[in-house]
Amino acid sequence: MEVLRAVWYGFLRILAQLAFPAFWRYRSFGRKNVPRRGGVLIACNHQSYVDPVLIGVGLNRQIHIMARRSLFHKYVLFRWLISSLNAFPLNDSGIDVGAIKEAIRRLKRGNIVLMFPEGTRTRDGSIGEIHPGIAMMAKRSGSPVVPAVIDGAFEAWPRTGKLFRFGPAVRVAFGRPIYCSDSAERFTEELTSDMLRLRDFLKRKC
């Protein structure tokens, strides 16, 4: 089962790598900052529907995605697709002890878990408030947190858009891993600061 999942995941990643240049001018930076093995929690801003693909397409490891529970109830085929790509449900309210425990379990098993700590897609393209729950997950799992920032996906597919737009430059940057060894408040401040620096870096690259 795991072998088939890996083959399926790899096939879709290659397909996305081939298709992206036809849609957007895509580049990624800092992929070497993502550890090659062991549990890793990627904390990313949330600009569009395609953010999980933008993060996963450039990495050689599979990612596991915390996704809104409502996405698992829309269409049977879509539910099967995201489940086959390691997604697991999170209550739309963002308060879900079961999902947090599942994320920690996957991290301890050595997987990469992608989380959007803002809790929802941005309404204006900016990086919103980072919820401190990510600090608890990092501390309990003992996993490093890799800050990641996407820029341009909001222009490619804004929250209010029914379809994506062709052409925008879409950039992704991964920062150096950080650990939660202090209070949740200080860790959240450090993560926010790192994400803002990555945002400024990507703005200079556009």
C-alpha positions as CSV (number, residue, x, y, z in Angstrom):
1,M,0.0,0.0,0.0
2,E,2.8,2.4,0.9
3,V,4.7,1.6,-2.2
4,L,1.6,2.3,-4.4
5,R,1.0,5.6,-2.5
6,A,4.6,6.6,-3.1
7,V,4.3,5.8,-6.8
8,W,1.0,7.7,-7.1
9,Y,2.4,10.7,-5.2
10,G,5.5,10.8,-7.3
11,F,3.6,10.6,-10.5
12,L,1.4,13.6,-9.6
13,R,4.4,15.6,-8.4
14,I,6.1,15.1,-11.8
15,L,2.8,16.0,-13.5
16,A,2.6,19.2,-11.5
17,Q,6.3,20.1,-12.3
18,L,5.6,19.7,-16.0
19,A,2.3,21.6,-15.9
20,F,3.2,24.6,-13.7
21,P,5.3,26.5,-16.3
22,A,2.2,26.6,-18.5
23,F,0.2,28.4,-15.8
24,W,2.7,30.5,-13.8
25,R,6.3,31.6,-13.5
26,Y,7.1,29.3,-10.6
27,R,10.4,29.3,-8.6
28,S,11.3,28.0,-5.2
29,F,14.2,28.9,-2.8
30,G,15.7,27.2,0.2
31,R,14.5,23.7,-0.4
32,K,17.7,22.4,1.3
33,N,16.5,23.9,4.5
34,V,13.9,21.1,4.7
35,P,15.6,18.1,6.5
36,R,15.9,15.0,4.3
37,R,14.6,12.7,7.1
38,G,12.7,12.7,10.3
39,G,9.6,14.6,11.3
40,V,9.3,18.1,10.1
41,L,6.5,20.7,10.6
42,I,6.2,23.2,7.7
43,A,4.5,26.4,8.8
44,C,3.3,28.3,5.7
45,N,1.2,31.3,4.9
46,H,-2.1,30.6,3.1
47,Q,-2.8,32.5,-0.1
48,S,-4.8,30.1,-2.3
49,Y,-6.3,26.7,-2.9
50,V,-3.1,25.5,-4.6
51,D,-0.8,26.2,-1.7
52,P,-0.2,22.6,-0.7
53,V,0.8,21.7,-4.3
54,L,3.1,24.7,-4.4
55,I,4.9,23.5,-1.3
56,G,5.0,19.8,-2.2
57,V,6.0,20.1,-5.9
58,G,9.6,21.1,-5.2
59,L,10.3,18.7,-2.4
60,N,11.7,15.1,-2.7
61,R,9.7,13.9,0.3
62,Q,5.9,13.4,0.6
63,I,4.0,16.0,2.7
64,H,1.0,15.3,4.9
65,I,-1.5,18.1,4.9
66,M,-3.9,19.4,7.6
67,A,-7.0,20.3,5.6
68,R,-10.4,21.7,6.5
69,R,-12.9,18.9,7.3
70,S,-15.4,20.4,4.9
71,L,-13.1,19.6,2.0
72,F,-13.6,15.9,2.8
73,H,-17.4,16.2,2.3
74,K,-17.8,18.0,-1.0
75,Y,-17.2,15.4,-3.6
76,V,-16.3,11.7,-3.3
77,L,-13.6,11.9,-6.0
78,F,-12.0,14.9,-4.4
79,R,-12.1,13.3,-1.0
80,W,-10.3,10.2,-2.4
81,L,-7.7,12.4,-4.1
82,I,-6.7,14.5,-1.1
83,S,-6.7,11.4,1.1
84,S,-4.5,9.6,-1.3
85,L,-2.1,12.5,-1.0
86,N,-1.8,12.2,2.8
87,A,-4.4,14.9,3.8
88,F,-6.2,14.5,7.1
89,P,-9.1,16.5,8.4
90,L,-9.1,19.5,10.7
91,N,-12.2,21.1,12.0
92,D,-13.1,24.3,10.2
93,S,-13.0,26.2,13.5
94,G,-9.3,25.2,13.8
95,I,-9.8,23.7,17.3
96,D,-9.4,20.0,16.9
97,V,-7.6,18.0,19.5
98,G,-7.9,14.8,17.4
99,A,-6.3,16.5,14.4
100,I,-3.5,17.8,16.5
101,K,-2.8,14.4,18.0
102,E,-2.9,12.9,14.5
103,A,-0.4,15.5,13.3
104,I,1.9,14.8,16.2
105,R,1.6,11.0,15.5
106,R,2.7,11.5,11.9
107,L,5.5,13.8,12.9
108,K,6.8,11.2,15.4
109,R,6.7,8.6,12.6
110,G,9.1,10.8,10.6
111,N,6.7,12.5,8.2
112,I,6.5,16.1,6.9
113,V,3.3,17.8,8.1
114,L,2.2,21.0,6.4
115,M,0.2,23.4,8.5
116,F,-1.3,26.8,7.7
117,P,-1.1,28.5,11.1
118,E,-3.1,31.6,10.0
119,G,-6.1,29.2,10.0
120,T,-7.6,30.4,6.8
121,R,-6.7,31.9,3.3
122,T,-5.7,35.5,3.3
123,R,-8.2,38.1,2.1
124,D,-5.7,40.6,0.9
125,G,-2.5,38.7,0.2
126,S,-0.8,39.7,3.5
127,I,0.4,37.3,6.2
128,G,-2.1,37.2,9.1
129,E,-1.7,36.4,12.8
130,I,0.0,33.1,13.5
131,H,-1.9,31.0,16.0
132,P,0.2,29.7,18.9
133,G,-1.1,26.1,18.6
134,I,1.8,25.3,16.3
135,A,4.2,25.8,19.2
136,M,2.5,23.0,21.2
137,M,2.7,20.6,18.2
138,A,6.4,21.4,17.7
139,K,7.2,21.0,21.4
140,R,5.2,17.7,21.9
141,S,6.6,16.1,18.8
142,G,10.1,17.4,19.2
143,S,10.2,18.2,15.5
144,P,11.8,21.2,13.8
145,V,9.5,23.8,12.3
146,V,10.5,25.1,8.8
147,P,8.9,28.5,8.0
148,A,7.7,28.8,4.4
149,V,6.2,31.6,2.5
150,I,4.3,31.7,-0.8
151,D,4.1,34.9,-2.8
152,G,2.1,35.4,-5.9
153,A,-0.5,32.7,-5.4
154,F,-3.0,35.3,-4.2
155,E,-2.7,37.0,-7.6
156,A,-2.9,33.6,-9.4
157,W,-6.0,32.4,-7.5
158,P,-7.5,34.9,-4.9
159,R,-9.9,33.7,-2.3
160,T,-12.8,35.3,-4.2
161,G,-11.8,33.9,-7.6
162,K,-13.7,30.9,-9.0
163,L,-10.8,30.1,-11.4
164,F,-7.1,30.7,-11.4
165,R,-5.3,33.3,-13.6
166,F,-2.6,32.5,-16.0
167,G,0.8,34.2,-15.9
168,P,1.6,35.6,-12.4
169,A,5.0,35.0,-10.9
170,V,4.6,32.5,-8.0
171,R,7.5,32.1,-5.6
172,V,8.1,29.8,-2.6
173,A,10.8,30.2,0.0
174,F,11.8,27.8,2.8
175,G,13.6,29.2,5.9
176,R,16.0,27.5,8.3
177,P,14.4,25.0,10.8
178,I,13.6,26.4,14.3
179,Y,12.7,24.5,17.5
180,C,10.2,25.4,20.2
181,S,12.5,25.4,23.2
182,D,11.0,28.5,24.9
183,S,7.4,29.7,25.6
184,A,4.7,29.4,22.9
185,E,4.6,33.2,22.8
186,R,8.3,33.7,22.0
187,F,8.3,30.8,19.5
188,T,5.3,32.3,17.7
189,E,7.1,35.7,17.6
190,E,10.2,34.0,16.2
191,L,8.2,32.1,13.6
192,T,6.3,35.3,12.5
193,S,9.5,37.2,12.2
194,D,11.1,34.5,10.0
195,M,8.1,34.4,7.8
196,L,8.1,38.1,7.3
197,R,11.8,38.0,6.4
198,L,11.0,35.3,3.8
199,R,8.2,37.5,2.4
200,D,10.5,40.4,2.0
201,F,13.1,38.2,0.4
202,L,10.5,37.0,-2.2
203,K,9.4,40.5,-2.9
204,R,12.9,41.4,-3.9
205,K,13.0,38.3,-6.2
206,C,9.9,39.4,-8.2
